[in-house]
Amino acid sequence: MKIPEGLEGVALHKWLKENKGLLISAKKSEMKRADAFSSHLFVDNSGCIVKEQNAIPADANRMEATLIINTTNLLDSHMDVHIPGIWKKSLKETKDIYHLQEHRMQFDKVISDSVRAFTKTYSWRELGYDANGTTEALVFISTISKDRNSFMFDQYRKGWVKQHSVGMRYVQLYLCVNEPDNKYYRDEYEAWEKYYPEIINPEMADEKGYFWAVPEAKVVEGSAVPLGSNWITPTQSLKSDSTEEQPAPATVKQPQKFDLMKAIKEARIIPA
């Protein structure tokens, strides 16, 4: 289901409330691939750092990459906020997790099926984002072979993979609506009050007056992407058989304001 064009404010909140059951069923029935072009998101990247890696020699055939696949407490372009603990049950139950190229589950797009996935708490500044507080990151340690996907091996080796994205299925989610004076939205406003303080970038929630809190989801894969809905998902480090592990030095700041939809339109990207 898509939100009708032109809806905003009270009319938008009323439509969301009336269709909440259908929206939740629709979200749970499809796999979320967290690409940036699914909806409008105006991102403040004033403190976000682009990282570079130059650790892997040109003749290397295998490397181990430490990757941030997802971070909690960030409002993404799907108007979702992942809540700490979101992956706890899934990581216990899921045996096979893939590292893919752009969410494509095809033999020639698999980067690695040798993946160790876990969560780790980082400060935002450790991940290059200029904000106080911490996030629970979904981390992949992926063994990447040149024989498996030579193109993506080179992208990582040259330090060109700067963002990642999680392929997931919703298990629990709550509609949060900022309507404090209307009893019709009692449950949705209670959810807003509970989860809103956890958002590190609440500007879009303030503007739209709603968001989705996601306390539980099932991780299926993690992908290398040019641009993700959650942009604080860097390559943390790389190492090969012949090199020591090299952290990615933070050297280049991104623009202060970045309009994802404008960039996509200029690049003539057509959503699938």
N, C-alpha and C positions, 0 to 999 in steps of 0.2 A: 504494500500500500504506500502511496505517495501522498504527502500533504498537498492539498489543493493550492494552486498558486494564488498569491495575494492575501492569504490568511495571516493575520497577525493579532497580537493583543488578546482580548477576551474571546474574540471569534476563533482564534487559533486554539486557545486553551479549551474551549467548549468542544471543538471538533476532536481534539486529542482525547478528552474525557469520554466523549460518546463512542469513540472508536478504539478505546484502550485495549479491550479484549482482543479485537481483530489485529491490532498493531503488535501486541505481544505474541500472539500466535504466529503472525507473519515473520517476526524477527526470529522466533525459535525454530521455525520450519526451514530457514535458509542459513547458509553459511556466511558469516560476516568476513569479508575481506577488506581490511581497513585501508582502502585507498582514498586519496585525498579528494577525488572529484565527485564523490557521491552526494555532497551537499555543500552549501556555502559555508565557509569558515574564514573569518578574518583573524589572522594569527599575529600576536605580538611576539616577535622573535628577538626582542632587543638585547637579550642576554644569551641567546643560543649560539653555540660555537660550532663551526664546521671543523671536523677533525681530519687529519691527513695521516696516512701510513706509508712509510717507505722502508719497511723492515724486511721484505721478502725479496731475495735475489731472483734475477730473471731466469736462472736455470733450475729453480725449485720446482718440484713436482707434487708436493703435498704441503699443506699448512693446517694449523689449528687456529681457528678464529673464535674469539669471545665476542658475542653479539648481544646487544640489547634489542629484543624483539618487541617489547611492549613496556609501557610504564603506567602505573596507576595514578589516580588523582588528577588526570589531565582531561579536559573536555575536548573530545575529538570531533571530526567533521560529521560524524553520524549523530552528534549531540549525545554521545555516550560518555560516561565517566566510569572507568573501571575501578573497583573498590579493592583495597588490599585484602588478600585472601582469595581472590577470584580464581586462581589456578590451583589452589591447594588440593582439592579432591581430584581434579583431572590429572595432575602430575603423578598422583599415586596410582591411578588406574590405567593410564595410557602408556603402552609399551613402545609403539612405533610413532615417532614424530619426525616429520620431514623438514628439511631446509631447502626451500624452493626459490626459483626465479620468478618473481612477479605473480605468485599465487597459482602457477600453472602446474597442475598435477599430471605431468607428462614425463616420459622417460628422459627426453632430452632437456627438460627444464629442472630436473632434480639436481641440486647442488651437492647435497649430502643426505644420506640416510643414517649416517653415523653421528648422532646428536645426543648430547647430554643436556637436558633441560631442567632448570631449577629457578627459584626466585631468590632475589637478594635485595636488601635494602641499601639504597644509595641516597646521598644528599643530591638535590637538584644540581648543585654546582659541580659535583663529581661528574655529572653527565653533560656539563657545559651550559646549563641553563641558569641564568642569574635570578635565583629565587631562593627564599628560605624554605626550610623543611626538607622532608624526605619523600621518596617514592619506593614502591615495591616493584622492582623490574623483573620481567620474565627474561631470563638469560639463556642463550644457547651457547654451548661449547661444541663447535662443529668441525669435524675433520673434512677438509675440502681437498679433493684430488683433482689434479689437472686432467687426468684421463676421463673423469666423470662429466665435467662441464668446463671445458677449457676457457670458454668466453668469460664465465663468471669467476673462474679462478684468477684470470687476469684483471678483472674489475676490482676484486679484493686486493690482489697483489699491488696494484697501482694506487690504492687508496681512494677509489672512486665510489665505493659503496658507503654512503653516509646515513642512510635511513633503512629501517626495516618495518615489517608489518606482520601482524598475527592473523592467521586464518583460524577462525573459532566458531563455535556454536553456543548460542545463549542457553543458559540453564535457568537463571533467575535474573529478573530485571524489574525495576520499579519506575513508573512515571512520576516525575517530580514537577510540580506546578506551583508557581508563586502567586497564589490567590488566597491571601490570609483572611480576607473578610467574607468569604463565600463558603458556606457549609457544604455546598455541592462538591467542593474540591478538598474535603477534609482529609482523606487518605493521601491524596497527592501532595497537599501542603505539608502534612506530617513528614512525608518522604523528603520533600524539599528541605525542611528544617534539619532533618537528620543528616543528609548527604551534602548539602550545599557548602558547609564549612570545610569539607575535604577538598574542594576544587582549587587547584593552584592558579587557574586562569578563568575566573568566573565571568568575564566580560560578556561572552556570548549567552551565557545563562541569564544574565541580567537583561540583556537586550531582548531575547526571545521569551523569557519568563518560564522556561521549562528546560528539562534535560532528562535523560534516562540514566539511572544508577544501575550498574551491573555488578552485583556481588559474587556471582558464580558463572563461569563459562567453561567450556571444554576446548582445550587447545588441540588443533589438528596439525597445523604446520606454521612455520615462520618463514617469511620471504624477504629477500632483498628487493627493494623498490626504489625508483628514482625519487618518489614523493609520496609520503604516507599521511594518513589522517592524524596520526600521532607522530610528530616530527622529532621528539626527543628519544630517538632509538638508534644511537650511533654504533659503529663498529668500535669496540673498546680496545682490542689488541689482536695482533697476529703474530704467529711464530711458525717457522718451518723447521725441518730436521737440522738445518745448518745454522740457525740463528737463535739467539735468545729472544724471549718474549719482549716485544716492543710496544709500550703504550702509545696511543695515538696522540701526538702533541696538538694542543688546542692553539690554533694560530690565526684563523680567519673568522671574523664575526659576520653573521648573516645580516641582511638589511633589517632595520627596526620594524618595519611593517611589511607584511607579505600577504597579498591577496591571492589565495590558492586558485579560486575560480578564474580570476583574470589571467593568471599564468597559464592555466590549462587551456583557456580559450585562445590565447596567443600562440600556444604550441599546437593548437588544433587537435587536441586529444578528444576522442569521442568515447564516452563511457560505454562499457560493454553491457 
